[in-house]
Amino acid sequence: MAAGPVSRRHGIDLSYYDLGRTPFFACALDPRFSYCLYVPEDYDETGTKRYDLIVAVHGTDRTASEYRDRFAAFCDEHDCIVLAPLFPAGLGRRTELHDYKFIGYGGIRFDRILLAMVDEVAAKYRVDASRLLMHGFSGGGQFVHRFLYLHPERLRAASIGAPGLVTLLDPRWPWWAGTGGVSEEFGVRLDVDAMRRVAVQMVVGADDTDTWEITVTERDELWVEGADAAGANRIDRLESLRGSFEAAGIPVRFDVVPGAAHNGFDVLDAVRAFFRDELAGPPAPARKSARKSAR
């Protein structure tokens, strides 16, 4: 327990530990998973101001709280709350590191786990949980673009950072290399029209060219047809992903960060700028209506 005076409560139901940088809370749907938050210190439990919800998805190293911390000042400035989920390693197999990136693994639906966390936050705080701003880097970038395929209606903005393996928006390749068979895999139909209403950023470091961790061959358990179709390194693969989006009429903001290698914290200025621009304008459906009326 932290040192300090006993009376550290704020408001009616929220305690000291529900504001600012929170501890990790177990997800009620499945306590194997948890999340932490940053809630602006001036959040007024009796107020009326509503907050946007940012979801920051960790990579393989699972530095969830560090991503949370790096959005704190942004949240204070732009009236946001950030949710950082923790998907632990070693579920099923002690050596398993990559499960959440592919959304479904061993009977677990990581998208549903995340949405349950969002529901918990929405029950506790005044947030717009209907349309999320989501960022993930590396393994988190894998999660974000696959989540976008399955739940475009839940996203206002999707920032896809340097995924090592990509799922092209292309039904010629089977899941996970492409979107072929996604209905059979997840019980949903791809809604490309809804995807067009999501602001999309793809971001990668200019020096992010190592391939040692992301090469998949026919000898690997992950191998599916098309696993090598997107290119050799993260820059190539993100370019291929952008091409598949743009071919489907989905605009992409593509940011290459000078001097950055494979370090998620080094691209966050570009991510925050993307979110800042998105929050400054109308939500995507309003933008689409404005474009139509201007023709």
C-alpha positions in Angstrom: 0.0 0.0 0.0 1.3 3.4 -0.9 2.3 5.7 2.0 0.2 8.8 2.7 -2.9 9.9 4.5 -5.8 7.5 4.9 -8.4 9.8 3.3 -7.3 9.6 -0.4 -10.7 9.2 -2.0 -12.0 11.4 -4.7 -15.6 12.0 -5.5 -18.3 9.5 -4.7 -17.3 6.2 -6.1 -13.8 6.8 -7.6 -10.8 6.4 -5.3 -7.3 7.8 -5.6 -6.3 4.6 -7.5 -9.0 5.3 -10.2 -7.4 8.5 -11.3 -4.1 9.4 -12.9 -1.9 6.3 -13.5 -4.0 3.4 -12.2 -2.9 -0.1 -11.2 -3.7 -3.0 -13.4 -7.2 -4.3 -13.0 -8.3 -7.8 -13.8 -10.8 -8.1 -16.6 -14.1 -9.4 -15.2 -14.8 -11.5 -18.3 -11.5 -13.4 -17.9 -9.2 -12.5 -15.0 -6.2 -13.9 -16.9 -6.1 -10.5 -18.7 -5.8 -7.1 -17.2 -5.5 -3.5 -18.1 -4.3 -0.2 -16.7 -5.5 3.4 -17.4 -4.5 6.9 -17.4 -7.3 9.2 -16.3 -6.7 12.9 -16.2 -6.2 14.1 -12.6 -8.8 16.8 -13.0 -11.5 14.2 -13.9 -14.6 15.4 -12.1 -16.9 12.5 -11.2 -19.9 14.9 -10.9 -19.1 16.8 -14.1 -20.6 16.4 -17.6 -17.5 16.5 -19.8 -17.1 13.4 -21.9 -13.7 11.9 -22.8 -12.4 10.1 -25.9 -10.9 6.7 -25.3 -7.5 5.7 -26.6 -6.5 2.1 -26.6 -2.7 1.4 -26.7 -1.8 -2.2 -27.5 1.6 -3.5 -26.4 4.0 -5.5 -28.5 5.7 -8.8 -27.7 7.7 -7.3 -24.8 4.3 -6.3 -23.2 5.3 -2.9 -21.9 1.7 -1.9 -21.4 2.2 0.6 -18.6 5.0 2.4 -20.5 2.7 3.0 -23.5 0.0 4.2 -21.1 2.5 6.7 -19.5 3.6 8.1 -22.9 0.0 9.1 -23.7 -0.6 10.7 -20.3 0.2 14.3 -21.2 -1.7 13.9 -24.5 -4.8 12.8 -22.4 -4.5 15.8 -20.1 -4.3 18.2 -23.1 -7.1 16.6 -25.2 -9.6 15.2 -22.7 -8.9 11.5 -23.3 -8.5 8.4 -21.2 -6.1 5.8 -22.3 -6.6 2.0 -21.8 -3.6 -0.3 -22.0 -4.5 -4.0 -22.1 -2.1 -6.6 -20.9 -2.2 -9.9 -22.8 0.2 -12.1 -20.9 2.7 -14.5 -22.5 2.6 -18.2 -21.9 -1.1 -18.9 -22.3 -1.6 -22.6 -23.2 2.1 -23.1 -23.9 4.7 -21.5 -21.6 6.7 -20.4 -24.7 3.7 -18.8 -26.5 4.4 -15.1 -27.2 2.3 -14.2 -30.2 -1.3 -15.5 -29.6 -3.1 -12.1 -29.2 -1.7 -10.7 -32.4 -3.8 -13.1 -34.4 -7.0 -12.3 -32.5 -8.0 -15.9 -31.9 -5.9 -18.6 -30.2 -6.8 -21.7 -28.3 -10.5 -20.8 -27.9 -9.6 -17.2 -26.7 -11.0 -14.3 -28.7 -8.7 -11.4 -27.8 -10.9 -8.9 -29.5 -13.8 -9.8 -27.2 -11.5 -9.6 -24.2 -10.5 -6.1 -25.2 -14.1 -5.0 -25.8 -15.0 -6.3 -22.4 -12.3 -4.1 -20.9 -13.7 -1.2 -22.8 -17.2 -1.9 -21.4 -15.8 -1.9 -17.9 -14.1 1.5 -18.4 -17.3 2.9 -20.0 -19.3 1.8 -16.9 -16.9 3.7 -14.6 -16.1 6.9 -16.5 -17.7 9.3 -19.0 -16.0 8.1 -22.1 -17.1 7.7 -25.7 -16.6 4.0 -25.9 -18.5 3.5 -29.2 -15.6 4.7 -31.4 -12.1 4.1 -30.2 -8.8 5.6 -31.1 -6.4 2.6 -31.2 -2.6 2.3 -31.6 -0.4 -0.6 -31.5 3.3 -1.1 -32.5 5.0 -4.3 -33.7 2.8 -7.1 -32.2 0.3 -4.4 -31.2 0.3 -3.2 -34.9 -0.6 -6.8 -35.9 -3.5 -6.8 -33.4 -4.8 -3.3 -34.5 -5.1 -4.0 -38.2 -6.8 -7.4 -37.6 -9.1 -5.8 -35.1 -10.0 -3.2 -37.7 -11.0 -6.0 -40.1 -13.4 -7.5 -37.5 -14.7 -4.4 -35.8 -14.5 -1.3 -38.0 -17.6 0.1 -36.5 -15.9 0.3 -33.1 -13.0 2.4 -34.4 -12.7 6.1 -35.1 -9.0 6.0 -35.8 -6.5 3.1 -36.2 -2.8 3.6 -35.9 -0.9 0.6 -37.2 2.8 0.6 -36.2 5.4 -1.6 -37.8 3.7 -5.0 -37.7 6.1 -7.8 -38.4 3.5 -10.0 -40.1 0.6 -8.4 -42.0 -2.8 -9.6 -43.1 -3.4 -8.1 -46.5 -6.9 -6.9 -47.4 -6.9 -9.5 -50.1 -9.2 -12.6 -50.2 -6.8 -14.5 -52.6 -4.7 -15.4 -49.6 -6.0 -17.4 -46.6 -6.1 -16.0 -43.1 -3.7 -14.8 -41.7 -1.7 -13.8 -44.8 -4.9 -12.4 -46.3 -8.6 -12.1 -45.6 -9.6 -15.3 -47.3 -11.8 -17.4 -45.1 -12.2 -14.6 -42.4 -16.0 -15.4 -42.2 -15.3 -19.0 -41.4 -12.5 -18.1 -39.0 -14.4 -15.5 -37.0 -18.0 -15.6 -38.0 -18.0 -12.0 -39.4 -18.3 -10.5 -42.8 -15.7 -7.9 -43.8 -17.3 -4.5 -44.0 -15.1 -2.5 -46.3 -17.6 0.4 -46.3 -17.2 0.7 -42.5 -13.5 0.5 -42.8 -13.5 3.5 -45.1 -15.1 5.5 -42.3 -12.1 4.9 -40.0 -9.1 7.2 -40.1 -6.0 5.0 -40.7 -2.4 5.7 -40.1 0.5 3.3 -40.8 3.8 4.3 -39.2 7.2 2.8 -39.3 10.8 3.8 -38.6 13.0 4.6 -41.6 15.7 2.3 -40.2 13.3 -0.6 -39.3 14.8 -3.1 -41.7 15.9 -6.1 -39.6 14.2 -9.4 -40.6 15.6 -11.8 -38.1 12.3 -12.0 -36.1 9.8 -11.8 -38.9 10.9 -14.3 -41.5 8.4 -17.2 -41.9 9.2 -20.2 -44.0 7.4 -23.3 -44.9 9.1 -25.1 -42.0 7.5 -22.8 -39.5 4.3 -23.5 -37.6 2.9 -20.1 -38.6 3.3 -20.8 -42.3 0.3 -20.4 -44.6 0.2 -19.7 -48.3 1.0 -16.1 -48.9 3.0 -15.7 -45.7 5.9 -14.3 -47.8 3.8 -12.3 -50.2 4.0 -8.9 -48.5 7.8 -8.4 -48.7 10.9 -9.0 -46.6 11.0 -6.3 -43.9 8.5 -4.2 -41.9 8.7 -1.3 -44.3 8.0 -3.5 -47.3 5.1 -5.2 -45.5 3.5 -2.0 -44.4 3.8 -0.6 -47.9 2.0 -3.8 -49.1 -0.7 -3.4 -46.5 -1.2 0.2 -47.5 -1.5 -0.9 -51.1 -4.2 -3.4 -50.3 -6.1 -0.8 -48.3 -5.9 1.9 -51.0 -7.0 -0.6 -53.6 -10.2 -1.1 -51.6 -10.7 2.7 -51.4 -9.4 3.1 -47.8 -7.2 6.2 -47.4 -4.0 5.8 -45.4 -1.8 8.3 -43.7 1.7 6.7 -44.1 4.4 8.1 -41.8 8.0 7.0 -42.0 9.9 8.3 -39.0 13.5 9.4 -39.8 16.2 7.8 -37.7 13.9 5.4 -36.0 14.5 1.6 -36.0 12.2 -0.9 -34.4 11.4 1.1 -31.3 7.7 1.9 -30.6 8.4 4.9 -28.4 10.4 6.5 -31.2 7.3 6.8 -33.5 4.9 8.0 -30.8 5.2 11.7 -31.8 3.8 10.8 -35.2 1.0 8.8 -33.6 0.1 11.6 -31.2 0.1 14.0 -34.2 -2.3 11.7 -36.1 -4.6 11.4 -33.1 -4.4 15.2 -32.5 -5.5 15.8 -36.1 -8.3 13.3 -35.9 -9.7 14.8 -32.6 -9.5 18.3 -34.1 -11.9 17.4 -37.0 -15.3 15.8 -37.2 -15.7 12.0 -36.9 -15.3 10.0 -40.1 -19.0 9.7 -41.0 -19.3 13.5 -40.8 -16.1 13.9 -42.9 -17.6 11.6 -45.6 -20.9 13.6 -45.6 -18.9 16.8 -46.0 -17.0 15.4 -49.0 -20.2 14.4 -50.7 -21.9 17.8 -50.2 -18.8 19.6 -51.6 -19.0 17.7 -54.9 
